[in-house]
Amino acid sequence: MLSEQAKKLQEAMQKALEHTRHEFNALHTGKASPAMVESVLVDVYGSSSRLRDIAAITTPDARMIVIQPWDRGLASEIEKGIRKANIGLNPSTEGAVIRCPVPEMSKQRRTELVKVSEGIAEHGRVGVRAARKEAMDVIKHLEKEGVISEDDLKRLEKDIQKHTDRSIADIAKLLEDKEKELMR
């Protein structure tokens, strides 16, 4: 029972950490990354699909994203989807290939993105703290029910706090790395 709860806690905290990492990767830093466009929604075949599901996305250099749709007829729809997403890219179609040059970022835009990244990190920390609260509630309930002793409760609370501190430190490291990347 307790090992199951510990596993749930670790999974929840890992999920918050991975979500934060994914959100950071999607932030436009002036350096081309497939993550910048992979979740752009494109209207194809009467429904919306993520770009990563309908095309190959590559970055041949630090300033260019190249998209090759698996169905050549989707190139114009992909271009429309990228423009509609309003992510600061200006795609151009050359045959069946869509090229998206990544523009240089201004100092002001970099500062704005640092603030956005701080918000993303805070969202991740909130997710970790929510997982911590849920785990604490479970062990307190188990102690009330007499399943675990008060000593076990204190030991488990320390373990949960240790996992929480480690996850929050990981998020802080991700934020620090992202800020350095943005301010380059």
KOLLOLUM-991707 format. One line per 5 residues: their letters; for each residue z, y, x of N, C-alpha, C. Coordinates in Angstrom, 2 decimals, padded with zeros to 5 digits, always signed. Layout:
BEGIN
a) Z:Y:X:Z:Y:X:Z:Y:X | ...
***
This chain:
BEGIN
mlseq) +000.00:-001.20:+000.83:+000.00:+000.00:+000.00:+000.00:+001.26:+000.87 | +000.92:+001.31:+001.85:+000.99:+002.49:+002.70:-000.22:+002.60:+003.61 | -000.70:+001.45:+004.11:-001.89:+001.51:+004.96:-003.09:+001.97:+004.16 | -003.13:+001.61:+002.88:-004.21:+002.07:+002.00:-004.15:+003.59:+001.83 | -002.94:+004.12:+001.65:-002.77:+005.57:+001.50:-003.11:+006.29:+002.81
akklq) -002.73:+005.70:+003.94:-003.05:+006.31:+005.23:-004.56:+006.35:+005.44 | -005.21:+005.27:+005.04:-006.67:+005.22:+005.17:-007.32:+006.27:+004.27 | -006.82:+006.43:+003.05:-007.35:+007.45:+002.12:-007.18:+008.84:+002.71 | -006.00:+009.08:+003.30:-005.72:+010.39:+003.90:-006.70:+010.67:+005.04 | -006.88:+009.70:+005.92:-007.79:+009.89:+007.05:-009.22:+010.11:+006.56
eamqk) -009.64:+009.37:+005.53:-011.00:+009.55:+005.00:-011.17:+010.93:+004.40 | -010.17:+011.39:+003.64:-010.25:+012.71:+003.02:-010.32:+013.82:+004.07 | -009.51:+013.70:+005.10:-009.52:+014.71:+006.15:-010.81:+014.65:+006.95 | -011.32:+013.45:+007.19:-012.58:+013.29:+007.91:-013.73:+013.88:+007.10 | -013.68:+013.68:+005.79:-014.71:+014.22:+004.90:-014.71:+015.75:+004.94
aleht) -013.52:+016.35:+004.94:-013.41:+017.82:+005.03:-013.97:+018.31:+006.36 | -013.66:+017.58:+007.43:-014.15:+017.95:+008.76:-015.67:+017.82:+008.84 | -016.22:+016.73:+008.33:-017.67:+016.52:+008.35:-018.39:+017.56:+007.49 | -017.81:+017.91:+006.35:-018.43:+018.93:+005.50:-018.46:+020.27:+006.23 | -017.37:+020.60:+006.90:-017.32:+021.84:+007.66:-018.37:+021.83:+008.77
rhefn) -018.48:+020.71:+009.49:-019.48:+020.59:+010.55:-020.89:+020.77:+009.99 | -021.16:+020.15:+008.83:-022.49:+020.26:+008.21:-022.78:+021.72:+007.81 | -021.80:+022.38:+007.24:-021.98:+023.78:+006.84:-022.25:+024.66:+008.07 | -021.55:+024.41:+009.16:-021.79:+025.17:+010.39:-023.21:+024.92:+010.91 | -023.67:+023.69:+010.85:-025.01:+023.37:+011.33:-026.09:+024.05:+010.50
alhtg) -025.80:+024.31:+009.24:-026.79:+024.95:+008.38:-026.85:+026.47:+008.59 | -025.87:+027.03:+009.30:-025.87:+028.48:+009.55:-026.98:+028.84:+010.53 | -027.74:+029.84:+010.18:-028.86:+030.32:+011.00:-028.31:+031.09:+012.20 | -028.51:+030.55:+013.40:-027.94:+031.17:+014.59:-028.97:+031.82:+015.49 | -030.20:+031.86:+015.04:-031.24:+032.41:+015.91:-031.92:+031.32:+016.71
kaspa) -031.34:+030.14:+016.70:-031.92:+028.99:+017.38:-032.39:+028.01:+016.30 | -033.61:+027.53:+016.43:-034.18:+026.65:+015.42:-033.40:+025.35:+015.32 | -033.17:+024.92:+014.09:-032.47:+023.66:+013.83:-033.00:+023.07:+012.52 | -033.29:+021.78:+012.48:-033.76:+021.17:+011.23:-032.76:+021.38:+010.08 | -031.48:+021.48:+010.39:-030.46:+021.66:+009.36:-030.66:+022.96:+008.57
mvesv) -031.36:+023.93:+009.16:-031.59:+025.20:+008.49:-032.44:+025.04:+007.24 | -033.31:+024.05:+007.22:-034.23:+023.90:+006.08:-034.13:+022.57:+005.36 | -033.41:+021.60:+005.91:-033.46:+020.26:+005.34:-032.95:+020.16:+003.91 | -032.07:+021.05:+003.49:-031.57:+020.98:+002.12:-032.24:+021.97:+001.18 | -033.32:+022.61:+001.63:-034.10:+023.50:+000.76:-034.71:+022.67:-000.37
lvdvy) -034.57:+023.16:-001.59:-035.13:+022.44:-002.74:-036.58:+022.84:-002.95 | -037.43:+021.84:-003.16:-038.86:+022.04:-003.37:-039.24:+021.37:-004.68 | -040.01:+022.08:-005.50:-040.49:+021.52:-006.77:-041.69:+020.64:-006.49 | -041.51:+019.33:-006.65:-042.59:+018.38:-006.44:-042.57:+017.32:-007.54 | -043.74:+016.95:-007.97:-043.90:+015.88:-008.96:-043.02:+016.09:-010.20
gsssr) -042.83:+017.34:-010.60:-042.07:+017.64:-011.81:-040.57:+017.66:-011.65 | -040.07:+017.55:-010.44:-038.62:+017.63:-010.22:-038.35:+018.31:-008.87 | -037.09:+018.60:-008.61:-036.71:+019.23:-007.34:-036.28:+018.15:-006.35 | -036.77:+018.28:-005.13:-036.39:+017.35:-004.06:-035.98:+018.15:-002.85 | -035.09:+017.60:-002.07:-034.70:+018.23:-000.81:-035.85:+018.07:+000.18
lrdia) -036.02:+019.06:+001.00:-037.12:+019.07:+001.97:-037.06:+017.85:+002.89 | -035.85:+017.47:+003.29:-035.72:+016.31:+004.20:-036.20:+015.01:+003.57 | -036.28:+014.96:+002.23:-036.72:+013.76:+001.54:-038.24:+013.66:+001.40 | -038.94:+014.78:+001.65:-040.39:+014.78:+001.43:-041.20:+015.15:+002.67 | -040.51:+015.41:+003.79:-041.24:+015.84:+004.99:-040.45:+015.53:+006.26
aittp) -041.19:+015.50:+007.36:-040.56:+015.37:+008.69:-040.33:+016.79:+009.20 | -039.13:+017.04:+009.71:-038.76:+018.37:+010.20:-038.44:+018.25:+011.68 | -039.13:+019.05:+012.49:-038.91:+019.03:+013.94:-038.75:+020.45:+014.47 | -038.21:+020.54:+015.67:-038.08:+021.83:+016.36:-038.66:+021.67:+017.75 | -039.95:+021.99:+017.91:-040.58:+021.83:+019.22:-040.02:+022.77:+020.28
darmi) -039.47:+023.91:+019.87:-038.80:+024.81:+020.80:-037.68:+025.54:+020.07 | -036.98:+026.41:+020.77:-035.80:+027.07:+020.21:-036.12:+028.11:+019.14 | -037.36:+028.47:+018.98:-037.74:+029.51:+018.03:-038.68:+029.03:+016.92 | -038.90:+027.74:+016.79:-039.89:+027.27:+015.81:-039.40:+026.00:+015.11 | -039.56:+025.99:+013.79:-039.33:+024.79:+012.98:-040.69:+024.37:+012.45
viqpw) -041.03:+023.10:+012.64:-042.31:+022.57:+012.17:-042.02:+021.51:+011.11 | -042.70:+021.65:+009.98:-042.50:+020.74:+008.85:-043.82:+020.05:+008.55 | -043.81:+018.73:+008.54:-045.00:+017.95:+008.21:-044.70:+017.12:+006.97 | -045.25:+017.53:+005.82:-045.00:+016.77:+004.60:-045.67:+015.41:+004.65 | -045.03:+014.42:+004.01:-045.60:+013.09:+003.99:-046.80:+013.04:+003.06
drgla) -046.82:+013.93:+002.06:-047.98:+014.07:+001.18:-048.60:+015.44:+001.51 | -049.80:+015.43:+002.07:-050.44:+016.68:+002.52:-050.57:+017.73:+001.42 | -050.64:+017.30:+000.17:-050.80:+018.23:-000.95:-049.55:+019.04:-001.26 | -048.45:+018.73:-000.61:-047.19:+019.43:-000.90:-046.97:+020.65:-000.03 | -047.83:+020.93:+000.91:-047.63:+022.02:+001.87:-047.38:+023.36:+001.18
seiek) -048.18:+023.69:+000.17:-048.00:+024.99:-000.50:-046.68:+025.02:-001.27 | -046.29:+023.91:-001.88:-045.02:+023.85:-002.62:-043.83:+023.99:-001.66 | -043.94:+023.39:-000.48:-042.88:+023.50:+000.52:-042.75:+024.94:+000.98 | -043.90:+025.58:+001.22:-043.88:+026.99:+001.63:-043.21:+027.85:+000.56 | -043.55:+027.61:-000.70:-042.92:+028.35:-001.81:-041.42:+028.10:-001.85
girka) -041.02:+026.85:-001.65:-039.60:+026.50:-001.68:-038.80:+027.21:-000.60 | -039.39:+027.29:+000.59:-038.70:+027.96:+001.71:-038.57:+029.46:+001.42 | -039.63:+030.05:+000.90:-039.56:+031.48:+000.56:-038.53:+031.73:-000.54 | -038.52:+030.83:-001.54:-037.60:+030.96:-002.68:-036.15:+030.80:-002.24 | -035.91:+029.98:-001.21:-034.55:+029.74:-000.73:-033.94:+030.98:-000.08
nigln) -034.79:+031.92:+000.33:-034.33:+033.19:+000.91:-033.37:+032.97:+002.08 | -033.83:+032.19:+003.06:-033.00:+031.89:+004.22:-033.45:+032.66:+005.46 | -034.29:+033.64:+005.26:-034.70:+034.50:+006.38:-035.85:+033.96:+007.21 | -036.56:+032.97:+006.69:-037.71:+032.41:+007.42:-038.98:+032.78:+006.70 | -040.05:+032.99:+007.47:-041.35:+033.34:+006.91:-042.34:+032.22:+007.28
psteg) -042.46:+031.21:+006.41:-043.32:+030.07:+006.74:-044.80:+030.41:+006.66 | -045.58:+029.72:+007.51:-047.04:+029.84:+007.42:-047.62:+028.43:+007.50 | -048.63:+028.20:+006.66:-049.23:+026.87:+006.59:-050.51:+026.83:+007.40 | -050.62:+025.82:+008.24:-051.83:+025.58:+009.03:-052.26:+024.16:+008.74 | -053.15:+024.01:+007.77:-053.57:+022.67:+007.35:-052.44:+022.02:+006.59
avirc) -051.97:+020.88:+007.08:-050.86:+020.18:+006.42:-049.53:+020.43:+007.12 | -049.52:+021.35:+008.08:-048.30:+021.63:+008.84:-047.79:+023.02:+008.48 | -046.49:+023.11:+008.23:-045.87:+024.40:+007.94:-045.04:+024.79:+009.15 | -045.29:+025.99:+009.66:-044.54:+026.49:+010.82:-043.64:+027.63:+010.35 | -042.40:+027.58:+010.80:-041.43:+028.61:+010.44:-040.85:+029.20:+011.73
pvpem) -041.37:+030.35:+012.17:-040.78:+030.98:+013.35:-039.39:+031.51:+013.00 | -038.44:+031.32:+013.90:-037.08:+031.79:+013.69:-036.93:+033.14:+014.37 | -036.67:+034.20:+013.59:-036.59:+035.54:+014.17:-035.31:+035.76:+014.98 | -035.37:+036.71:+015.90:-034.19:+037.12:+016.66:-033.18:+037.73:+015.69 | -031.91:+037.56:+015.99:-030.89:+038.13:+015.12:-030.33:+039.42:+015.71
skqrr) -030.03:+040.36:+014.82:-029.42:+041.61:+015.26:-027.92:+041.40:+015.47 | -027.30:+042.32:+016.18:-025.85:+042.26:+016.44:-025.09:+042.29:+015.11 | -025.56:+043.11:+014.17:-024.90:+043.21:+012.88:-024.96:+041.87:+012.13 | -026.12:+041.22:+012.15:-026.28:+039.94:+011.48:-025.41:+038.86:+012.13 | -025.29:+038.90:+013.44:-024.43:+037.95:+014.14:-022.97:+038.12:+013.70
telvk) -022.54:+039.38:+013.58:-021.17:+039.66:+013.16:-020.94:+039.17:+011.73 | -021.93:+039.38:+010.85:-021.83:+038.88:+009.48:-021.71:+037.36:+009.45 | -022.49:+036.69:+010.29:-022.46:+035.22:+010.32:-021.14:+034.69:+010.88 | -020.52:+035.44:+011.78:-019.19:+035.05:+012.27:-018.20:+035.07:+011.10 | -018.28:+036.10:+010.26:-017.40:+036.18:+009.09:-017.68:+035.02:+008.13
vsegi) -018.95:+034.69:+007.93:-019.31:+033.57:+007.07:-018.74:+032.27:+007.65 | -018.85:+032.11:+008.95:-018.34:+030.88:+009.58:-016.81:+030.80:+009.46 | -016.13:+031.93:+009.50:-014.68:+031.93:+009.30:-014.34:+031.47:+007.89 | -015.15:+031.88:+006.91:-014.96:+031.43:+005.52:-015.19:+029.93:+005.39 | -016.20:+029.44:+006.07:-016.49:+028.00:+006.04:-015.32:+027.22:+006.65
aehgr) -014.79:+027.72:+007.76:-013.65:+027.06:+008.41:-012.43:+027.06:+007.49 | -012.20:+028.17:+006.82:-011.05:+028.25:+005.90:-011.22:+027.25:+004.75 | -012.44:+027.13:+004.26:-012.71:+026.15:+003.21:-012.40:+024.73:+003.70 | -012.76:+024.44:+004.94:-012.45:+023.14:+005.53:-010.95:+022.92:+005.67 | -010.23:+023.96:+006.10:-008.78:+023.84:+006.23:-008.12:+023.61:+004.87
vgvra) -008.65:+024.26:+003.84:-008.12:+024.06:+002.48:-008.32:+022.60:+002.06 | -009.46:+022.03:+002.40:-009.71:+020.62:+002.08:-008.73:+019.70:+002.79 | -008.44:+020.00:+004.05:-007.47:+019.19:+004.81:-006.08:+019.33:+004.20 | -005.70:+020.57:+003.85:-004.36:+020.77:+003.26:-004.24:+020.11:+001.90 | -005.34:+020.07:+001.14:-005.31:+019.38:-000.16:-005.10:+017.88:+000.03
arkea) -005.74:+017.31:+001.04:-005.55:+015.89:+001.34:-004.11:+015.64:+001.77 | -003.55:+016.55:+002.54:-002.16:+016.44:+002.99:-001.22:+016.47:+001.79 | -001.43:+017.41:+000.88:-000.57:+017.53:-000.29:-000.62:+016.27:-001.14 | -001.80:+015.74:-001.33:-001.95:+014.52:-002.12:-001.20:+013.35:-001.47 | -001.32:+013.21:-000.17:-000.62:+012.14:+000.55:+000.89:+012.33:+000.47
mdvik) +001.35:+013.56:+000.63:+002.79:+013.84:+000.54:+003.33:+013.50:-000.84 | +002.57:+013.86:-001.89:+002.99:+013.55:-003.26:+003.12:+012.05:-003.46 | +002.18:+011.29:-002.91:+002.21:+009.83:-003.06:+003.45:+009.25:-002.39 | +003.73:+009.66:-001.16:+004.89:+009.04:-000.47:+006.21:+009.49:-001.09 | +006.27:+010.72:-001.61:+007.49:+011.17:-002.29:+007.70:+010.35:-003.56
hleke) +006.64:+010.06:-004.25:+006.72:+009.23:-005.46:+007.19:+007.82:-005.09 | +006.66:+007.28:-003.99:+007.06:+005.95:-003.55:+008.55:+005.92:-003.18 | +009.03:+007.00:-002.60:+010.44:+007.08:-002.24:+011.31:+007.15:-003.49 | +010.88:+007.90:-004.49:+011.62:+007.99:-005.76:+011.68:+006.64:-006.47 | +010.58:+005.89:-006.37:+010.50:+004.57:-007.00:+011.30:+003.53:-006.23
gvise) +011.74:+003.86:-005.03:+012.51:+002.92:-004.24:+011.66:+001.97:-003.41 | +010.36:+002.24:-003.33:+009.46:+001.39:-002.56:+009.66:+001.60:-001.06 | +009.96:+002.84:-000.66:+010.22:+003.14:+000.74:+011.55:+003.86:+000.85 | +012.16:+003.78:+002.02:+013.44:+004.43:+002.24:+013.23:+005.90:+002.61 | +014.35:+006.63:+002.65:+014.27:+008.05:+003.02:+013.83:+008.20:+004.47
ddlkr) +014.27:+007.27:+005.33:+013.85:+007.29:+006.73:+012.34:+007.08:+006.85 | +011.81:+006.13:+006.05:+010.36:+005.89:+006.03:+009.62:+007.14:+005.55 | +010.19:+007.79:+004.55:+009.60:+009.01:+004.01:+009.47:+010.06:+005.11 | +010.54:+010.29:+005.85:+010.52:+011.30:+006.92:+009.51:+010.93:+008.00 | +009.46:+009.64:+008.38:+008.51:+009.20:+009.39:+007.07:+009.39:+008.91
lekdi) +006.82:+009.04:+007.64:+005.48:+009.19:+007.09:+005.08:+010.66:+006.96 | +006.05:+011.51:+006.60:+005.76:+012.94:+006.52:+005.34:+013.48:+007.89 | +006.02:+013.02:+008.95:+005.65:+013.44:+010.31:+004.25:+012.96:+010.67 | +003.93:+011.71:+010.31:+002.59:+011.16:+010.59:+001.51:+011.95:+009.86 | +001.78:+012.24:+008.60:+000.81:+013.01:+007.79:+000.61:+014.39:+008.40
qkhtd) +001.71:+015.02:+008.81:+001.60:+016.34:+009.41:+000.83:+016.29:+010.72 | +001.03:+015.21:+011.49:+000.30:+015.05:+012.75:-001.21:+014.96:+012.49 | -001.60:+014.17:+011.47:-003.02:+014.07:+011.11:-003.56:+015.42:+010.65 | -002.75:+016.13:+009.87:-003.16:+017.45:+009.37:-003.39:+018.42:+010.52 | -002.42:+018.46:+011.44:-002.52:+019.38:+012.59:-003.75:+019.05:+013.43
rsiad) -004.02:+017.76:+013.64:-005.18:+017.35:+014.44:-006.48:+017.78:+013.75 | -006.56:+017.58:+012.43:-007.78:+017.95:+011.71:-008.00:+019.46:+011.71 | -006.93:+020.21:+011.53:-007.05:+021.67:+011.54:-007.43:+022.17:+012.93 | -006.92:+021.52:+013.97:-007.30:+021.88:+015.34:-008.78:+021.57:+015.58 | -009.27:+020.46:+015.02:-010.69:+020.12:+015.14:-011.56:+021.18:+014.47
iakll) -011.13:+021.64:+013.30:-011.88:+022.69:+012.59:-011.85:+023.99:+013.40 | -010.71:+024.31:+013.98:-010.60:+025.52:+014.82:-011.55:+025.43:+016.01 | -011.67:+024.25:+016.61:-012.59:+024.06:+017.73:-014.03:+024.24:+017.28 | -014.37:+023.68:+016.11:-015.72:+023.86:+015.57:-016.02:+025.34:+015.35 | -015.05:+026.06:+014.79:-015.22:+027.50:+014.54:-015.41:+028.25:+015.85
edkek) -014.60:+027.94:+016.84:-014.71:+028.60:+018.14:-016.10:+028.38:+018.75 | -016.57:+027.13:+018.70:-017.89:+026.81:+019.23:-018.98:+027.55:+018.48 | -018.85:+027.62:+017.15:-019.87:+028.29:+016.34:-019.89:+029.79:+016.63 | -018.71:+030.39:+016.79:-018.66:+031.82:+017.10:-019.30:+032.11:+018.45 | -019.04:+031.26:+019.43:-019.69:+031.44:+020.74:-021.20:+031.35:+020.61
elmr) -021.67:+030.36:+019.85:-023.10:+030.18:+019.65:-023.71:+031.39:+018.95 | -023.01:+031.93:+017.96:-023.54:+033.06:+017.22:-023.59:+034.35:+018.06 | -022.63:+034.52:+018.92:-022.55:+035.78:+019.67:-023.35:+035.77:+020.97 | -024.02:+034.65:+021.28:-024.86:+034.60:+022.48:-026.02:+035.51:+022.39
***
